[in-house]
């Protein structure tokens, strides 16, 4: 009997598996389980956009966990290559939020 072909699909969490990064790219992951917000409020500008240069310690987003608004800061200097989460989406501990080119 021939076996069925394997297809890469979502992880156990139901989210797609992370793609490989270039050697000069790094992920910034959520340190909390919570809700991802790109800005400080509904009418505020996002903290960062794709293609923007960031500095280590710069606020990138907020993750709300148990009614606490936690600012997530960049771990290094670089350029935001992609934002991996939609505004208002729940995130898990360790889930990648951004890809930064360093």
PEBELPE-V735009 format. One record per residue. N is the residue number from 1. RES is the residue in three letters. OMEGA is omega in whole degrees, 0 to 359 (none if undefined). Layout:
n,res,omega
N,RES,OMEGA
N,RES,OMEGA
This chain:
n,res,omega
1,UNK,177
2,UNK,178
3,UNK,179
4,UNK,179
5,UNK,177
6,UNK,181
7,UNK,177
8,UNK,182
9,UNK,180
10,UNK,177
11,UNK,180
12,UNK,180
13,UNK,181
14,UNK,180
15,UNK,182
16,UNK,177
17,UNK,182
18,UNK,178
19,UNK,179
20,UNK,180
21,UNK,172
22,UNK,181
23,UNK,182
24,UNK,180
25,UNK,178
26,UNK,176
27,UNK,169
28,UNK,186
29,UNK,178
30,UNK,176
31,UNK,184
32,UNK,163
33,UNK,181
34,UNK,180
35,UNK,183
36,UNK,175
37,UNK,181
38,UNK,183
39,UNK,182
40,UNK,179
41,UNK,184
42,UNK,182
43,UNK,181
44,UNK,175
45,UNK,176
46,UNK,177
47,UNK,180
48,UNK,174
49,UNK,177
50,UNK,180
51,UNK,182
52,UNK,176
53,UNK,179
54,UNK,177
55,UNK,176
56,UNK,180
57,UNK,179
58,UNK,179
59,UNK,180
60,UNK,184
61,UNK,174
62,UNK,169
63,UNK,178
64,UNK,179
65,UNK,179
66,UNK,178
67,UNK,175
68,UNK,179
69,UNK,183
70,UNK,177
71,UNK,178
72,UNK,184
73,UNK,177
74,UNK,180
75,UNK,181
76,UNK,173
77,UNK,178
78,UNK,180
79,UNK,178
80,UNK,179
81,UNK,178
82,UNK,175
83,UNK,192
84,UNK,186
85,UNK,177
86,UNK,178
87,UNK,179
88,UNK,182
89,UNK,174
90,UNK,178
91,UNK,180
92,UNK,175
93,UNK,178
94,UNK,180
95,UNK,179
96,UNK,179
97,UNK,184
98,UNK,166
99,UNK,182
100,UNK,175
101,UNK,184
102,UNK,none
